[in-house]
Every structure is written in C-alpha cells, then in structure tokens.
C-alpha cells in the first residue's frame, strides 16, 4: 500500500501551479495594429499567440524575422492545456502554439471548437523522469511505487504506451495509442498510476518513483531530457505509427486559416533560423518536423 495519499499529492502540486494567463488589450479577432501618432508607414500588426510553458526563445527569433513585415508576435501565457483553445475559439488570442494534432482533434471533437491547425512545428517526445532519490532505472521500480502521468486523454495514452514499452504494464491493443487506465490488461509490477494535469507533474515527482512528462513541461521545470530520464517514447514513424498525430502545430480559428499575416507567422516559424534556436536552446526536448 502507498504511504502517501494520492489526493494530497495532487492538491500539493496544484497549489504550486501559478496561473500565468495574461489579459490582452483590444480585440484579437483581426490582429491589432499599433502605430505612432501620424506615422501610418510604421504601423505594426500585433498577433497574440497563446502558449503554455517557458520554452519560447523561438518566438524571439520569429519576431526578428517578422520585423521587416511590420508584424510582431505577442505571447499570451497560460498555465495549463485547458485554456488556450477556448481562448482562441472565443477570440481572446489570434493563434495558439502548444499542442499536437491528436490533442487538437480531441478538443475539437469533445468541445466543438471551430479551430484548425495551419502549420507544423516540432515533436516533443514524452519521457519518464525519475526521482533520483528512489530509483536509477526502470528495473528499480517496485510494487507499490507511484508513477505520475498526464490526465488528458492523448498524453495520458502516450504515457501508458511508454510504460507498456518498458514492460511495466500491458494494454488492450484495440485501443491503439490512446489507452486509458481502464484499458490496462496486466500489471507486470503492481504500481500505482497517478493522473495529474501535465503542468503539475514535475511538482509531483519528488513524491513519486517517476513521472512521465512531455518535453515542454519538463523543460519549464528545469529537467534535462537526457540526464533526468530513464525511458523516452520512440518517435521514429517507421516504428511508432502514432508519430504523425504527435506533431505540434500552430492553430487559428477556422475562419482565419487563410489570413495572410498568420501565414507569415507560420513561414517565419518554419525557417532554418528558428530550427537553430530550438536545437541550441532545448537540448533535444523538441525535434523540428516541418517540411523543409
């Protein structure tokens, strides 16, 4: 039996989560223009982009590339995955860039959002980060140990498939790459699986044997995708057929998918300059995958 109460772990993690949603000024529907009084030639179109986490160096590079077009990206930061799609659908931001295609598809299906992806960015492999005070490898995981995973369907499913890949559990193969805890058919180790919102997982890790965290949230928490992991999902599309659905994307409202300003933002993202920034800043947490 576990010595820790799972509800207490969740509560403790949630209290440390800071709500970062920033209030935007003006309507985001048509991308706002700023210009000095009497100087129309210097008008700058501001595009508000919703993001989650502190892995945003690429947007500084993008703004440098967009300066010649008098376009500037303004980031609107959210604390969790629940808010950015609602904010986009409601017109509070112009674009968002925080999710993969599978997560987006589930949000559209379950919540009815009228939004669409307009450009690929990167894949963020999901990895098992270990509590170094308790274990040093997957083989050290014992009956009764707690493994924390994301609570949303798609990333939670990815976490379970990773646990299956390293031999901890077995899942119903009919569920594909998004099984739930109810689809576990066998526990090879009698572990306890704790589901929590993705942004809280690093806070929970000290009270668990391991936590399965995606690259963005791990980077935000100061975790190293190589030094601090004991297993990582395979993102080779010839091995993992789910990989095309795990590509992160830039998303707009459906009505704005052909907006020329937003297309320029996507074009600036999908450049060698941005790829260089991502590779240098994030130590392999993200793998650029747009068509080159």
C-alpha positions in Angstrom: 0.0 0.0 0.0 1.2 3.5 -0.7 2.3 5.6 2.2 1.2 8.8 0.5 -2.4 9.8 -0.2 -2.7 10.5 -3.9 -5.3 13.2 -3.4 -2.8 15.1 -1.1 -0.1 14.8 -3.8 -2.5 16.3 -6.3 -3.5 19.1 -4.0 0.1 19.9 -3.1 1.1 20.1 -6.8 -1.9 22.3 -7.8 -1.1 24.8 -5.1 2.3 25.4 -6.6 0.9 26.0 -10.1 1.0 29.7 -11.0 -1.8 31.0 -13.2 0.1 32.8 -16.0 -2.8 33.8 -18.2 -2.3 37.4 -19.3 -5.1 39.8 -20.0 -4.9 41.0 -23.6 -5.9 44.5 -24.7 -8.3 45.1 -27.5 -10.0 42.6 -29.8 -7.8 39.8 -31.0 -10.0 38.9 -33.9 -8.2 40.7 -36.7 -4.7 41.1 -35.2 -4.3 44.5 -33.6 -2.3 47.3 -35.2 0.0 49.7 -33.3 1.4 52.8 -34.8 3.0 56.1 -33.6 0.6 59.0 -34.0 0.8 60.4 -37.5 3.1 57.6 -38.8 1.0 55.1 -40.8 4.1 53.7 -42.5 5.4 52.4 -39.2 2.2 50.5 -38.3 2.9 47.2 -36.6 0.4 44.3 -36.7 0.4 42.6 -33.4 -0.5 38.9 -33.4 -1.4 37.4 -30.0 -0.3 33.8 -29.7 -1.4 31.6 -26.8 1.4 29.4 -25.3 1.9 27.1 -22.3 5.3 26.9 -20.6 8.6 28.7 -20.6 10.1 27.4 -23.8 9.6 30.5 -26.0 13.1 31.5 -27.3 12.0 30.6 -30.8 9.4 33.4 -30.7 12.2 36.0 -30.2 13.8 34.7 -33.4 10.4 34.8 -35.2 9.9 38.4 -34.2 13.3 39.3 -35.6 12.4 37.6 -38.9 8.9 39.4 -39.0 10.2 42.9 -38.2 10.7 43.7 -41.9 7.0 42.9 -42.4 5.9 45.1 -39.5 4.5 42.1 -37.7 5.1 41.4 -34.0 4.1 38.3 -32.1 2.9 39.0 -28.5 2.8 35.9 -26.3 -0.2 35.2 -24.0 0.9 32.6 -21.5 -1.5 30.1 -19.9 -0.8 27.8 -17.0 -2.3 24.6 -18.4 -3.7 22.9 -21.5 -7.3 23.6 -20.8 -7.4 27.3 -21.6 -5.6 28.2 -24.9 -8.1 26.5 -27.3 -11.0 28.1 -25.5 -9.3 31.5 -25.6 -8.6 31.1 -29.4 -12.1 29.9 -30.1 -13.5 32.9 -28.2 -11.3 35.5 -29.9 -9.1 36.3 -27.0 -5.9 35.3 -28.9 -5.2 35.2 -32.6 -3.3 31.9 -32.7 -2.0 29.3 -30.3 1.0 27.0 -30.3 1.1 24.5 -27.6 -0.5 21.2 -28.7 -0.1 18.2 -31.0 -2.6 17.1 -33.6 -4.1 14.3 -31.6 -4.8 16.7 -28.6 -6.3 19.3 -31.0 -8.5 16.7 -32.7 -9.8 15.5 -29.3 -10.5 19.1 -28.2 -12.5 19.8 -31.4 -14.5 16.6 -31.1 -15.3 17.0 -27.4 -15.7 20.7 -27.1 -16.9 21.8 -30.5 -14.2 24.4 -31.1 -14.1 25.9 -34.6 -10.3 25.9 -34.9 -7.8 24.3 -37.2 -4.0 23.8 -37.5 -2.2 25.9 -40.1 1.4 24.8 -39.7 3.6 22.1 -38.2 6.3 23.0 -35.6 8.0 20.1 -33.7 7.6 16.8 -31.9 8.1 16.8 -28.2 8.8 13.2 -27.1 7.3 12.2 -23.8 9.7 10.7 -21.3 9.8 9.0 -17.9 11.7 11.3 -15.4 12.9 9.5 -12.3 13.1 10.5 -8.7 16.8 10.1 -8.3 16.4 9.6 -4.5 14.3 6.5 -5.2 15.3 4.8 -8.5 18.0 5.0 -11.1 16.4 2.8 -13.8 13.1 1.3 -14.9 14.3 -2.0 -13.4 14.4 -0.4 -9.9 10.6 0.3 -10.0 8.9 -1.9 -7.3 5.4 -3.0 -6.4 3.6 -0.1 -4.7 5.7 2.6 -6.4 3.8 5.6 -7.8 4.1 6.7 -11.4 2.5 10.0 -12.3 1.2 10.5 -15.9 -0.8 13.3 -17.7 -4.5 13.3 -17.0 -5.6 14.3 -20.6 -6.6 11.5 -22.9 -4.0 11.8 -25.6 -0.9 12.4 -23.5 -2.1 10.0 -20.8 -2.4 7.4 -23.5 1.1 8.1 -24.7 2.4 7.7 -21.2 0.7 4.3 -20.8 2.1 3.2 -24.1 5.6 4.2 -22.9 5.0 2.2 -19.7 4.0 -0.7 -21.8 7.1 -0.4 -24.0 9.4 -0.7 -20.9 7.4 -3.7 -19.6 5.6 -2.2 -16.6 2.1 -2.9 -17.9 0.1 -4.3 -20.9 -2.8 -2.6 -22.6 -5.6 -3.6 -24.8 -4.1 -3.4 -28.3 -7.5 -2.5 -29.7 -7.2 1.0 -28.0 -4.3 2.0 -30.2 -2.0 4.8 -28.9 -4.6 6.3 -26.6 -5.5 3.7 -23.9 -6.8 4.7 -20.5 -6.1 3.1 -17.1 -9.2 1.1 -17.6 -7.6 -0.5 -20.7 -4.7 -1.9 -18.8 -5.0 -5.7 -19.0 -2.0 -6.7 -16.9 0.3 -5.1 -14.3 3.8 -6.6 -14.5 4.6 -4.5 -11.5 1.8 -3.6 -9.0 2.4 0.1 -9.5 0.0 3.0 -8.6 -0.7 5.3 -11.5 -1.5 8.8 -10.5 -3.1 11.0 -13.2 -2.5 14.8 -12.9 -2.6 17.9 -15.2 0.6 18.0 -17.3 1.9 21.2 -15.8 1.9 19.8 -12.3 3.8 16.6 -12.9 7.3 17.9 -12.2 5.9 19.2 -8.8 4.6 15.7 -8.0 7.8 13.9 -9.0 9.5 14.2 -5.5 6.7 12.2 -4.0 6.7 9.5 -6.8 9.2 7.0 -8.2 8.8 8.6 -11.6 6.6 10.9 -13.7 6.0 10.8 -17.4 6.3 14.3 -18.7 6.3 15.9 -22.2 9.3 17.9 -23.3 7.8 21.4 -22.9 6.7 20.9 -19.3 9.9 19.1 -18.4 12.0 22.0 -19.9 9.9 24.6 -18.0 10.5 22.7 -14.8 14.3 22.6 -15.4 14.5 18.9 -16.1 17.1 17.6 -18.6 15.6 15.3 -21.4 18.7 13.2 -21.3 20.2 13.3 -17.9 17.0 13.1 -15.9 15.1 10.4 -17.9 15.1 6.6 -17.8 12.8 6.0 -20.8 11.6 8.0 -23.8 8.9 7.2 -26.4 10.1 6.2 -29.8 9.3 9.0 -32.3 10.6 7.1 -35.4 7.5 7.0 -37.6 8.6 3.7 -39.1 8.3 2.2 -35.6 5.6 4.3 -34.0 2.6 4.7 -36.3 1.2 7.4 -34.0 4.0 9.9 -34.6 2.2 11.9 -37.4 -0.5 12.7 -34.8 2.0 13.8 -32.3 3.3 16.7 -34.4 2.8 20.1 -32.6 1.1 22.7 -34.6 0.2 26.4 -34.8 -3.6 26.8 -34.7 -6.0 29.5 -35.8 -9.8 29.9 -35.9 -11.1 28.2 -39.0 -12.4 31.5 -40.4 -8.8 32.8 -40.2 -6.9 29.9 -41.7 -6.0 31.8 -44.9 -5.1 35.1 -43.1 -2.0 36.4 -44.8 -0.5 37.8 -41.6 -0.9 34.4 -39.8 0.7 32.7 -42.8 3.7 34.9 -42.4 4.0 33.9 -38.8 4.0 30.2 -39.8 6.5 30.9 -42.6 8.8 32.6 -40.1 8.5 29.7 -37.7 9.4 27.2 -40.3 12.9 28.5 -41.0 16.5 27.4 -40.5 16.9 30.3 -38.0 14.2 29.0 -35.8 15.3 25.4 -36.1 18.8 26.5 -35.0 17.3 28.3 -32.0 15.2 25.3 -31.0 18.2 22.9 -31.3 20.5 25.1 -29.3 18.1 26.1 -26.5 16.2 22.9 -25.7 18.9 20.2 -25.7 16.8 17.7 -27.7 13.5 18.2 -25.9 12.0 19.2 -29.3 12.5 17.8 -32.8 11.6 20.1 -35.7 9.5 18.3 -38.2 8.1 20.9 -40.7 8.6 20.2 -44.3 11.9 21.7 -45.4 
